[in-house]
Amino acid sequence: MRCVYDIVVIGGGPCGIATVVEAKANGFKNVLLLEKGDNHSQTIRKFYKDNKRVDKSYKGQDSTIHGIVGFDDGTKESTLDYFDELLDNNEIDTAFNSEVESVKKEDSGIFHITTSTAGYGAKNVVISIGKMGRPNKPSYKIPPSLNSVVNFNLDSCSSNEKIIVVGGGNSAAEYAVDLSERNDVTLNYRKDKFTRLNDINEAAVMALFNANKLNLKLGVDIEGLENESGKVKVIFTDGTSEIFDRIIYAIGGSTPVDFLQKCGVKLDADKDPIVDDDYESSVKGLYIGGDIVLKHGGSIVLALNHAHKVIQSIKDKGNI
Ligand SMILES: Cc1cc2nc3c(=O)[nH]c(=O)nc-3n(C[C@H](O)[C@H](O)[C@H](O)COP(=O)(O)OP(=O)(O)OC[C@H]3O[C@@H](n4cnc5c(N)ncnc54)[C@H](O)[C@@H]3O)c2cc1C
């Protein structure tokens, strides 16, 4: 007989971790967290630069915490340590390297969750897989020969390179500020001025720009890339071009539509999942929380609050 969990949570980022912690605290006995990476919090591990400041109040979003999982300002490292402790102290059953491929509700009302190596049964399922598994890519074609120097995070960067960072959000600003310590960096944003930066990042960008330590190329978009002897030739929409050693796109992520459709979740006209006020999808008992359920942006605190609401909803419905 297969084990039927009270709840299986798919995706071990802030929302998934808070969901399993809240579930345990609310009397759910059999709780399982499935994470496709070899450890939890892949977005934080892969897309936050080392020693990044992690703000509780992020992008001006509401930072009031409603549930039992607290959160304070810190760094990438202290945030990962904190989530380690939450999983350890609450003795959460986790399965890493478990990429969920599909979730099907059987006639019995029990969900069957399939990974490439295992299957699980659950009374309730929460999908909290974020959006950064699919970082946004530009609309123009990237020449395959440039793949090693066209990046979506800082993993491949070293020093003394000429780098262009593309994007107008906090991730782009933080990447540019960090890289400019060791590289010749240009920050490119298609709009004339930054409208989405928090005060600290905007001040850091402008201070470096005023000290001639960071180049800004604002109000101009990129039309395409060409391979110029292994370097990236960036063609801008104003007819100019420039050659860089590396280009880094920090232009957000998008909803994994195929996965949600496979799970039977109804999507709206923008292909975002439709959920009610408790984050329950069109499939009863299947909840969706964190970045993936938001039209724009997202934050750790919002993800923690979604987790709280989901668990309260399941508890109120007596579905454990
Ligand atoms: C560069 C950057 C800087 C940021 N800085 C801040 C900040 O300072 N403060 C702040 O509050 N927010 C910040 N954010 C936003 C914050 O990281 C997100 O809002 C938050 O991580 C969302 O949590 P989540 O649990 O919804 O998704 P994620 O953190 O994206 O976690 C999703 C998890 O699901 C896993 N997964 C994906 N698909 C599957 C699958 N099929 N099966 C199993 N597992 C799967 C992924 O590997 C990942 O571990 C930042 C974001 C970025 C990109």
The ligand as a Tripos MOL2 file, in Angstrom:
@<TRIPOS>MOLECULE
LIG
   53    58     1     0     0
SMALL
NO_CHARGES

@<TRIPOS>ATOM
      1 C1         18.1400   38.0770   -7.7740 C.3       1 LIG1
      2 C2         16.9360   38.1080   -6.8640 C.ar      1 LIG1
      3 C3         16.9970   38.8350   -5.6940 C.ar      1 LIG1
      4 C4         15.8990   38.8380   -4.7880 C.ar      1 LIG1
      5 N1         15.9960   39.5130   -3.6000 N.ar      1 LIG1
      6 C5         14.9760   39.4350   -2.6860 C.ar      1 LIG1
      7 C6         15.0580   40.0700   -1.4100 C.ar      1 LIG1
      8 O1         16.0670   40.7240   -1.0450 O.2       1 LIG1
      9 N2         13.9810   39.9730   -0.5620 N.ar      1 LIG1
     10 C7         12.8410   39.2940   -0.8970 C.ar      1 LIG1
     11 O2         11.9110   39.2280   -0.0890 O.2       1 LIG1
     12 N3         12.7380   38.6870   -2.1180 N.ar      1 LIG1
     13 C8         13.7720   38.7330   -3.0040 C.ar      1 LIG1
     14 N4         13.6480   38.1200   -4.2330 N.ar      1 LIG1
     15 C9         12.3770   37.4140   -4.5480 C.3       1 LIG1
     16 C10        12.3040   36.0750   -3.8050 C.3       1 LIG1
     17 O3         13.4930   35.3380   -4.0180 O.3       1 LIG1
     18 C11        11.1150   35.2880   -4.3300 C.3       1 LIG1
     19 O4          9.9380   36.0720   -4.2210 O.3       1 LIG1
     20 C12        10.9580   33.9910   -3.5190 C.3       1 LIG1
     21 O5         12.1090   33.1770   -3.6370 O.3       1 LIG1
     22 C13         9.7330   33.2020   -4.0080 C.3       1 LIG1
     23 O6          9.6450   32.0060   -3.3050 O.3       1 LIG1
     24 P1          8.8880   30.7430   -3.9280 P.3       1 LIG1
     25 O7          8.9400   29.6930   -2.8600 O.co2     1 LIG1
     26 O8          7.5860   31.1530   -4.4890 O.co2     1 LIG1
     27 O9          9.7460   30.2890   -5.1990 O.3       1 LIG1
     28 P2         11.2890   29.9690   -5.3920 P.3       1 LIG1
     29 O10        12.1290   30.6170   -4.3570 O.co2     1 LIG1
     30 O11        11.5620   30.2660   -6.8250 O.co2     1 LIG1
     31 O12        11.3980   28.4060   -5.1200 O.3       1 LIG1
     32 C14        10.8500   27.4680   -6.0070 C.3       1 LIG1
     33 C15        11.5210   26.1180   -5.7700 C.3       1 LIG1
     34 O13        10.7980   25.1180   -6.5240 O.3       1 LIG1
     35 C16        11.7140   24.2400   -7.1260 C.3       1 LIG1
     36 N5         11.0500   23.6190   -8.2850 N.ar      1 LIG1
     37 C17        10.7940   24.1950   -9.4870 C.ar      1 LIG1
     38 N6         10.1430   23.3090  -10.2860 N.ar      1 LIG1
     39 C18        10.0030   22.1680   -9.5740 C.ar      1 LIG1
     40 C19         9.4120   20.8880   -9.8590 C.ar      1 LIG1
     41 N7          8.8070   20.6300  -11.0310 N.pl3     1 LIG1
     42 N8          9.4550   19.9260   -8.8990 N.ar      1 LIG1
     43 C20        10.0420   20.1750   -7.6920 C.ar      1 LIG1
     44 N9         10.6130   21.3650   -7.3770 N.ar      1 LIG1
     45 C21        10.5750   22.3480   -8.3030 C.ar      1 LIG1
     46 C22        12.8930   25.1450   -7.4880 C.3       1 LIG1
     47 O14        14.0870   24.3760   -7.6750 O.3       1 LIG1
     48 C23        12.9690   26.0730   -6.2680 C.3       1 LIG1
     49 O15        13.8220   25.5770   -5.2520 O.3       1 LIG1
     50 C24        14.7210   38.1250   -5.1190 C.ar      1 LIG1
     51 C25        14.6540   37.3920   -6.3340 C.ar      1 LIG1
     52 C26        15.7470   37.3720   -7.1950 C.ar      1 LIG1
     53 C27        15.6620   36.5620   -8.4690 C.3       1 LIG1
@<TRIPOS>BOND
     1     1     2 1
     2     2     3 ar
     3     2    52 ar
     4     3     4 ar
     5     4     5 ar
     6     4    50 ar
     7     5     6 ar
     8     6     7 ar
     9     6    13 1
    10     7     8 2
    11     7     9 ar
    12     9    10 ar
    13    10    11 2
    14    10    12 ar
    15    12    13 ar
    16    13    14 ar
    17    14    15 1
    18    14    50 ar
    19    15    16 1
    20    16    17 1
    21    16    18 1
    22    18    19 1
    23    18    20 1
    24    20    21 1
    25    20    22 1
    26    22    23 1
    27    23    24 1
    28    24    25 2
    29    24    26 1
    30    24    27 1
    31    27    28 1
    32    28    29 2
    33    28    30 1
    34    28    31 1
    35    31    32 1
    36    32    33 1
    37    33    34 1
    38    33    48 1
    39    34    35 1
    40    35    36 1
    41    35    46 1
    42    36    37 ar
    43    36    45 ar
    44    37    38 ar
    45    38    39 ar
    46    39    40 ar
    47    39    45 ar
    48    40    41 1
    49    40    42 ar
    50    42    43 ar
    51    43    44 ar
    52    44    45 ar
    53    46    47 1
    54    46    48 1
    55    48    49 1
    56    50    51 ar
    57    51    52 ar
    58    52    53 1
@<TRIPOS>SUBSTRUCTURE
     1 LIG1         1 GROUP 0 **** ****
